[in-house]
């Protein structure tokens, strides 16, 4: 699939559908804050020159000064048709016709695109002289995610690439002393596009890079430009093969992979530094994820300004962003603020609720009721994302929802369950993400960890459910941002907490407009929706709704105890480090997790936690040691070593059809239960982690290896595997047991199995010159090697 991402040669709409799937288009708009803003009525109408800010000092010292020097401009936006004559006709066709079919620009697009074509003039054309002052070519754009900023930077760099190719071909003909030569232009174009890259786009995550690459593919569908994608998680070999064979017009990647290629691959390091356009998308997230050194290295390999044109897009303008801007942007750059100073946060318009559960036993039924509430509220398109704090919890809850959906939700087994977490390969995650993004069914659920919390755009998400506390308040906001994006009016988020987690709401989410929702209120709301549903539906849902608790309690014994313990240990590792955010002692967290494993998941007894583990996790008070002569001091190992380890680490493969957390069932029995081999691949693929069958449950005709059974003192099947028994002092040849290995002694010639091994000595003076050394086992009449050593 990685090779399909990178192959973008003159893609038709069908080819684009086979590559990357996304909806990070320019139509999604932020919540509108109306200001007076003139409507552009012609292609010539664009912002006045006085909006340009020339920076003698690159940026003010404080971010507040930056925000006060510009006002956000939001309001009525121009149509894309006003760009006719200002950009390439094939590029404009892709925007207003197939495949994108956009009509109006978003606020950030309305601020950037009317600057064309002056924005992409070459440095020689943009030199200060009689024509006027130098026009800024570098941009610092403050814009939030989901506002169409991808299109805002892709259109200029694609237009710049098309013009650069045309100028190179014309210059090649002029250098040859000709007026026109199509053959020469074709050769020059082919050589130029395979040696000189056009633009490099850096993205903080693989998923976001994939979405940017798809948008670029759509925009270049009517041209012959190609897109290359360099991200981690997949092998470099195929990516480099496409790099060597194809064009290098648009390069999209993550900083880590791009730096690795620049440092270790001569084919990339010789070519990529020739790129004349650089885009840093979501620069604030790039810095949060620790890519500052990678960004500095990559920019040091590229041409300097003004030869290089740089666009920096960020949702905030902090001091770190200012430092990066000073290092990467030209002093004469333009700052565009698309976020009003008094604008509400992106998540402010989304209804947000939190539920403090009375006890752990209410957790699973409450989550199922939230899913039922959403399916009843959106009967034609319920699309829910469920976030969990750890990978093991994500695996377990995906299995629970997949097993219980058929008997607890209005859409039953038709509800598609998808699953994304770090245990899945990058190819599996990308495929699942693509399937959920394209899903247009009546009900779908994506159970995910925080790998889907940032940057990834899933259109039409109707609800976000967060089970347990997020890693930080910022992470909470990122999760909420997956719904109600842009101008979507549908969206809601629910935070489900155990009793001891309430401190996160009290102390960490003080600025979030959260509304309390009790389980009693939710029950009454779902019942009202069910009554309305039953009036129209052929099969009533109310009887199913009344049996949710019973269905959950019936299912809990099916959960594998080892899987529950693994989830418990993973939860301990996650929550103990955040006890300060909860304002509770670590012993409270430990006791709360033990109750959760018993009451919520049905474990017979709380899991055992060793004293050593508690000391390493800091959950147990350490005694003070007085250093004295001969006294053994405590271990100097880091306290986090061994966190979350379990007795045995299982392979989380899906190949054997096993599901994490559920006891074994035959494949055909499981498929029969969920329906006529329902599309489990469409639902995110089968889960994993099923325990193996017990020996007594196995079919007698199977070829399974039999367990060891002693037959020394009792009668047994002659085919039973024999235990090892020493025969050094007794004759055991009659019953065929395995013989222990015994090295023959050079002084003992009583082994009875042929000639003993002789010591090595060379036969000097003999004609053949060979040693008289014999094989260790076997007589002279046996072939060497007919007996196998136990070594």
PyMOL commands that set and color helices and strands:
alter all, ss='L'
color gray80, all
select helices_A, chain A and resi 2-6+13-18+49-51+63-68+80-83+89-96+107-115+118-120+149-175+182-195+206-219+236-245+255-264+266-269+272-274+283-288+292-301+319-328+346-349+360-377+391-408+412-414+426-438+450-452+473-480+499-507+519-536+542-546+548-556+561-576+579-582+586-600+611-617+667-674+695-697
alter helices_A, ss='H'
color red, helices_A
select strands_A, chain A and resi 139-142+199-203+227-230+250-254+277-280+309-314+334-337+351-356+382-388+416-420+443-448+463-467+492-497+514-516
alter strands_A, ss='S'
color yellow, strands_A
deselect
rebuild
show_as cartoon
